[in-house]
Amino acid sequence: MKKFKILSILILALLIVSACGNKDNQNQADNELPEFVEVKLTVTPEHGQVNEPIIFETKVTQGEEDVEDADEVKFEIWRAKDENHEKVEVQHAEDGIYRLEMSFAQEGTYYIISHVTARDMHNMPKKEFVIGTASEPEDPKESKDSMEGMDMEGQ
């Protein structure tokens, strides 16, 4: 009977030690952060002409992997000091690249923000570009891309 108790205690102790080891491994896995989703926005050409196409591309990666399954990629485009911001949803084209081609009828300084939601992360790089002759740029302190007063609905 004494051997049975000792054996039971040893088995119980072994189970407890084993369970603690698995918990530590699980906590270690939970504490590892996923790699950040990187978004590189390009505008070609950065100085375009009226009614000629401009190509906007956003390359989405996570580590070395191209992200082809983003939850949402939306380009927000507007002319400097204009309250009207056009938002265009963009689909995956190839190799983690989401592309939009547009032309503009009015000269001036423009801005684009690429709103990318992928793998539980959101990234929104911004670029300035010019069509024809540049207009007065926005004051960075008054820019619509600041979080204050930003329309976050649907993002």
HELIX and SHEET records of a PDB file:
HELIX    1   1 LYS A    2  ASN A   31  1                                  30    
HELIX    2   2 PRO A  140  GLU A  142  5                                   3    
SHEET    1   A 3 VAL A  37  THR A  44  0                                        
SHEET    2   A 3 ILE A  54  GLN A  62 -1                                        
SHEET    3   A 3 GLU A  65  ASP A  66 -1                                        
SHEET    1   B 4 VAL A  37  THR A  44  0                                        
SHEET    2   B 4 ILE A  54  GLN A  62 -1                                        
SHEET    3   B 4 ILE A  97  MET A 102 -1                                        
SHEET    4   B 4 HIS A  92  GLU A  94 -1                                        
SHEET    1   C 5 HIS A  47  GLY A  48  0                                        
SHEET    2   C 5 LYS A 126  ILE A 131  1                                        
SHEET    3   C 5 GLY A 108  ALA A 118 -1                                        
SHEET    4   C 5 GLU A  72  ARG A  79 -1                                        
SHEET    5   C 5 GLU A  86  GLU A  89 -1                                        
SHEET    1   D 4 HIS A  47  GLY A  48  0                                        
SHEET    2   D 4 LYS A 126  ILE A 131  1                                        
SHEET    3   D 4 GLY A 108  ALA A 118 -1                                        
SHEET    4   D 4 MET A 121  ASN A 123 -1                                        
END                                                                             
